[in-house]
Structures are given as structure tokens and as C-alpha cells.
Amino acid sequence: MARQWTQQARRDGHAREHSPEDLVAEVAKLRRENQELRDTNELLKAASAFSHRNSTRNIGNDPVHR
């Protein structure tokens, strides 16, 4: 399937050759992005766990979902 997309892009004139420097820069950018997403995911997991623990409390005998 990827081969078909590549071939179609070449036929349409959309494909271009990338220099090694372009590829290295793109990989570095994607790695930074990936790390940022991992960090955000961990933060959200921690916040979710904290929020879940505090989402219900017994006030008297009446449980309340917050």
C-alpha cells in the first residue's frame, strides 16, 4: 500500500528526494515531539489517578460523585 502511495505521488509530481540532513532534522523533531507526548501522557495518567481517588467521598452516609 505504501508503495502505491509513493508511486502515485511520484506520478503526480508530489514526491521529492530528501537530503540526509533533512531526514536527520525530521527524526530529531519527531523524537522531541514523541518525548513531549510521553511526558504529557504520564502527567495525565498521574492526574487521572489522583482525580479518581478524590472523585467520591462519603459525606455522612450519602456518597457524592464529584
MDAnalysis code that builds the backbone (N, CA, C; Angstrom):
import MDAnalysis as mda
import numpy as np

u = mda.Universe.empty(198, n_residues=66, atom_resindex=np.repeat(np.arange(66), 3), trajectory=True)
u.add_TopologyAttr("name", ["N", "CA", "C"] * 66)
u.add_TopologyAttr("resid", np.arange(1, 67))
u.add_TopologyAttr("resname", ["MET", "ALA", "ARG", "GLN", "TRP", "THR", "GLN", "GLN", "ALA", "ARG", "ARG", "ASP", "GLY", "HIS", "ALA", "ARG", "GLU", "HIS", "SER", "PRO", "GLU", "ASP", "LEU", "VAL", "ALA", "GLU", "VAL", "ALA", "LYS", "LEU", "ARG", "ARG", "GLU", "ASN", "GLN", "GLU", "LEU", "ARG", "ASP", "THR", "ASN", "GLU", "LEU", "LEU", "LYS", "ALA", "ALA", "SER", "ALA", "PHE", "SER", "HIS", "ARG", "ASN", "SER", "THR", "ARG", "ASN", "ILE", "GLY", "ASN", "ASP", "PRO", "VAL", "HIS", "ARG"])
u.atoms.positions = np.array([
    [0.821, -1.177, 0.000],
    [0.000, 0.000, 0.000],
    [0.875, 1.255, 0.000],
    [1.903, 1.301, 0.844],
    [2.791, 2.461, 0.877],
    [3.492, 2.625, -0.466],
    [3.818, 1.525, -1.080],
    [4.470, 1.582, -2.386],
    [3.548, 2.255, -3.402],
    [2.277, 1.919, -3.346],
    [1.311, 2.527, -4.267],
    [1.216, 4.034, -4.038],
    [1.194, 4.456, -2.778],
    [1.134, 5.886, -2.481],
    [2.373, 6.595, -3.015],
    [3.529, 5.970, -2.799],
    [4.777, 6.564, -3.267],
    [4.783, 6.682, -4.776],
    [4.387, 5.624, -5.439],
    [4.357, 5.649, -6.899],
    [3.373, 6.698, -7.400],
    [2.216, 6.792, -6.785],
    [1.224, 7.786, -7.200],
    [1.756, 9.198, -6.968],
    [2.404, 9.424, -5.849],
    [2.963, 10.744, -5.553],
    [4.025, 11.117, -6.580],
    [4.847, 10.165, -6.956],
    [5.863, 10.438, -7.984],
    [5.200, 10.790, -9.309],
    [4.173, 10.052, -9.670],
    [3.469, 10.331, -10.927],
    [2.832, 11.717, -10.898],
    [2.315, 12.094, -9.724],
    [1.657, 13.393, -9.590],
    [2.654, 14.533, -9.386],
    [3.919, 14.194, -9.235],
    [4.944, 15.216, -9.039],
    [5.030, 15.734, -7.623],
    [4.458, 15.006, -6.657],
    [4.469, 15.457, -5.265],
    [5.637, 14.890, -4.466],
    [6.216, 13.832, -4.952],
    [7.316, 13.213, -4.204],
    [8.596, 13.994, -4.470],
    [9.425, 14.097, -3.451],
    [10.720, 14.744, -3.647],
    [11.763, 13.952, -2.886],
    [12.955, 14.092, -3.327],
    [14.058, 13.430, -2.644],
    [14.437, 14.262, -1.422],
    [14.686, 13.609, -0.329],
    [15.074, 14.297, 0.899],
    [16.568, 14.138, 1.100],
    [17.208, 15.222, 1.494],
    [18.634, 15.137, 1.792],
    [18.801, 14.453, 3.145],
    [19.965, 13.871, 3.371],
    [20.202, 13.238, 4.683],
    [20.033, 14.233, 5.836],
    [20.416, 15.486, 5.611],
    [20.273, 16.499, 6.662],
    [18.797, 16.742, 6.985],
    [17.960, 16.759, 5.931],
    [16.519, 16.927, 6.149],
    [15.964, 15.779, 6.985],
    [16.400, 14.575, 6.653],
    [15.901, 13.397, 7.362],
    [16.368, 13.379, 8.810],
    [17.622, 13.753, 9.042],
    [18.149, 13.799, 10.410],
    [17.377, 14.838, 11.225],
    [17.124, 15.994, 10.625],
    [16.376, 17.042, 11.325],
    [14.951, 16.585, 11.619],
    [14.343, 15.909, 10.667],
    [12.973, 15.436, 10.878],
    [12.916, 14.380, 11.976],
    [13.876, 13.465, 11.983],
    [13.916, 12.434, 13.025],
    [14.095, 13.086, 14.395],
    [14.988, 14.076, 14.488],
    [15.207, 14.761, 15.761],
    [13.926, 15.458, 16.221],
    [13.236, 16.115, 15.291],
    [11.982, 16.798, 15.617],
    [10.938, 15.799, 16.100],
    [10.823, 14.679, 15.411],
    [9.837, 13.668, 15.788],
    [10.170, 13.040, 17.137],
    [11.444, 12.861, 17.420],
    [11.836, 12.318, 18.728],
    [11.482, 13.284, 19.850],
    [11.729, 14.582, 19.619],
    [11.349, 15.578, 20.634],
    [9.841, 15.575, 20.846],
    [9.110, 15.542, 19.743],
    [7.649, 15.511, 19.814],
    [7.166, 14.277, 20.567],
    [7.769, 13.140, 20.244],
    [7.405, 11.879, 20.877],
    [7.653, 11.947, 22.386],
    [8.791, 12.503, 22.781],
    [9.103, 12.617, 24.207],
    [8.125, 13.550, 24.898],
    [7.780, 14.643, 24.238],
    [6.813, 15.572, 24.815],
    [5.458, 14.889, 25.010],
    [5.051, 14.091, 24.047],
    [3.781, 13.371, 24.167],
    [3.839, 12.328, 25.277],
    [4.970, 11.645, 25.412],
    [5.124, 10.679, 26.510],
    [5.021, 11.377, 27.858],
    [5.721, 12.523, 27.976],
    [5.689, 13.271, 29.232],
    [4.266, 13.725, 29.559],
    [3.570, 14.227, 28.556],
    [2.190, 14.672, 28.748],
    [1.304, 13.504, 29.157],
    [1.501, 12.367, 28.517],
    [0.715, 11.176, 28.835],
    [0.936, 10.749, 30.286],
    [2.177, 10.755, 30.727],
    [2.476, 10.389, 32.116],
    [1.824, 11.369, 33.089],
    [1.887, 12.650, 32.762],
    [1.271, 13.664, 33.609],
    [-0.239, 13.449, 33.693],
    [-0.851, 13.171, 32.559],
    [-2.297, 12.940, 32.544],
    [-2.672, 11.670, 33.306],
    [-1.850, 10.636, 33.198],
    [-2.112, 9.406, 33.958],
    [-2.064, 9.684, 35.456],
    [-1.036, 10.437, 35.878],
    [-0.901, 10.754, 37.298],
    [-2.073, 11.609, 37.769],
    [-2.451, 12.588, 36.977],
    [-3.576, 13.453, 37.345],
    [-4.871, 12.654, 37.395],
    [-5.029, 11.734, 36.472],
    [-6.233, 10.913, 36.430],
    [-6.319, 10.029, 37.670],
    [-5.208, 9.436, 38.056],
    [-5.196, 8.576, 39.239],
    [-5.516, 9.394, 40.487],
    [-4.935, 10.579, 40.590],
    [-5.196, 11.449, 41.731],
    [-6.655, 11.880, 41.747],
    [-7.164, 12.276, 40.594],
    [-8.545, 12.734, 40.481],
    [-9.519, 11.606, 40.820],
    [-9.216, 10.402, 40.362],
    [-10.098, 9.260, 40.606],
    [-10.198, 8.952, 42.098],
    [-9.073, 9.043, 42.809],
    [-9.084, 8.765, 44.248],
    [-9.953, 9.766, 44.989],
    [-9.987, 10.985, 44.500],
    [-10.729, 12.035, 45.198],
    [-12.094, 12.313, 44.580],
    [-12.517, 11.478, 43.648],
    [-13.766, 11.781, 42.952],
    [-15.008, 11.432, 43.764],
    [-14.878, 10.543, 44.728],
    [-16.031, 10.213, 45.573],
    [-15.612, 10.296, 47.029],
    [-16.466, 10.903, 47.811],
    [-16.229, 10.989, 49.252],
    [-17.537, 10.682, 49.957],
    [-17.413, 10.110, 51.093],
    [-18.604, 9.887, 51.908],
    [-18.790, 11.088, 52.824],
    [-19.873, 11.788, 52.611],
    [-20.237, 12.890, 53.494],
    [-21.450, 12.380, 54.252],
    [-21.221, 12.023, 55.483],
    [-22.271, 11.349, 56.232],
    [-22.438, 9.966, 55.634],
    [-23.647, 9.591, 55.314],
    [-23.910, 8.302, 54.685],
    [-24.249, 8.447, 53.207],
    [-24.103, 9.655, 52.674],
    [-24.512, 9.936, 51.298],
    [-23.284, 10.074, 50.394],
    [-22.952, 9.029, 49.594],
    [-21.805, 9.169, 48.690],
    [-22.123, 10.158, 47.565],
    [-21.173, 11.014, 47.288],
    [-21.353, 12.044, 46.258],
    [-20.261, 11.873, 45.216],
    [-20.657, 11.839, 43.970],
    [-19.667, 11.764, 42.889],
    [-19.335, 13.176, 42.429],
    [-18.063, 13.488, 42.415],
    [-17.643, 14.832, 42.002],
    [-16.830, 14.756, 40.750],
])
